[in-house]
Amino acid sequence: MTLSDIQNLVALKLGEQSLFYSPEEVIRSGINPAQRLLCLVYPLILNQRATATVGADLPFIDLRQVTDASGIIIGNRIRKVNRVMLGNVRGDAPVHNAVTDELFELRETTVAALSKRANDWMSQRGLIRHYWKWGTYWLGLYKRPITATTVTIMYDAVPAQLVGDADDPQTQDVYHRTIAEIATGLLLVKEGSPQGERGLQRIAAALALKQQGQAA
Amino acid sequence: MTVLSEQIVRIRDILQDTDTSPTNISKIVTAHQESLQQLARKDMFSQIQWVNAIALQGLYVLPDPVVTISHVLYNERVLRYVTEIGLDRKYHGWEDILGEPKYWTTEHQNPNTIRIIPVPKRTGSTIPVVPSPLIQNMVDNLVVFHTEDPSSDIGDETDVLPTLFDWDDLLVYETARMLAERETSLQNLPVAQLCNQLTNLWARYVYVPSR
């Protein structure tokens, strides 16, 4: 389904009240937050990979600068880094790390653990065997690379905003009606009681939340 | 990571607020800053800050948005956090010692002020190093790992929130709750309660990075 299809479905669910629920509102306050909530509750729906090249001697990178294969910045949609691999394993033909000729899964560590390990961890250059995260946006490599190094980042993604009528959600088709149902629930909230409460029940049901009582 | 104006429109959608006057927008922005600060106080927004180290200067005032300082590096080496009692036991007149910094403390300092012990003898370079995520050289300078309060940078509708979309969604519902609860003629407690439930729903699943 395209954005336009989902929008029409939401309009039908809301009784086609285009005056009370404008088409723009349906997208910004309904469909886009709905697809994000779906992927937030079920991160496996949208797991992705991206590659980043870390320049020589750079200790960390800003994930907000990471781009996809088309050069579009995806960094602000990297919700959680799950794995980091040395080399490029995004496509069908893995590209080994140029320096060590290997595909190597880096182990996660933390700034606190590195600080306990060695006072000079930040200045150490050499073989990269670990990665560390600082908050949502900073991804560091330990040790600092001697030459430019490509890593593949596997992450839970925030779905891209839907803007144009022909835009397709990044999630599988099977979830598009769920997105419409959650969007309807979110839009109903402004009506207060009892419609808004029914809206939350619809969200809980669409997400098949086990603890529906808390959201309903 | 959305423009503030988009979030304001979403908040107004929920509140069915058609008032676009600057006064009303300003009220929404102020409430939104309050919501953002709630998250900032919980150390949700991590940041890395470069600070120029100056010879013979032990006190460094960090920017206002800094909330909690976790780690400090000097010249790419870890400085250990120390209490003043600990320093008193170890050194006599430690405030006056010059040398290679080994410790940092915030005890009995003004907010957002750190003291480096011993006081550095060298001034670090301020010449930009590009490419570098910090743009500046870490050699002979300080690098501070901390959390920040992004709300101080959010005041204009064109400002972009440096947060993930997940946080933006949560903030929209939290601010809508706050505004719907206010003792005004526009008070709408049922909507406030529903927004509160949505905030809780988002908060239950949103990813909180480890530090």
Interface residues (C-beta under 8 A of the other chain):
Chain A: E25 R28 S29 P33 R36 L37 L40 V41 G55 L58 P59 F60 I61 D62 R64 N76 R77 R79 K80 T110 V111 A112 S115 A118 N119 D120 W121 M122 S123 K133 W134 G135 T136 Y137 W138 D156 V158 Q161 L186 V189 K190 G192 S193 G196 E197 G199 L200 I203 Q214 A215
Chain B: M1 E6 V9 R10 D13 I14 L15 Q16 F45 S46 Q47 I48 S70 H71 L73 N75 E76 R77 V78 P131 S132 P133 M138 V143 F145 T147 L164 F165 D166 D169 V172 N188 P190 V191 L194 C195 Q197 L198 N200 L201 W202 R204 Y205 V206 Y207 P209 S210 R211
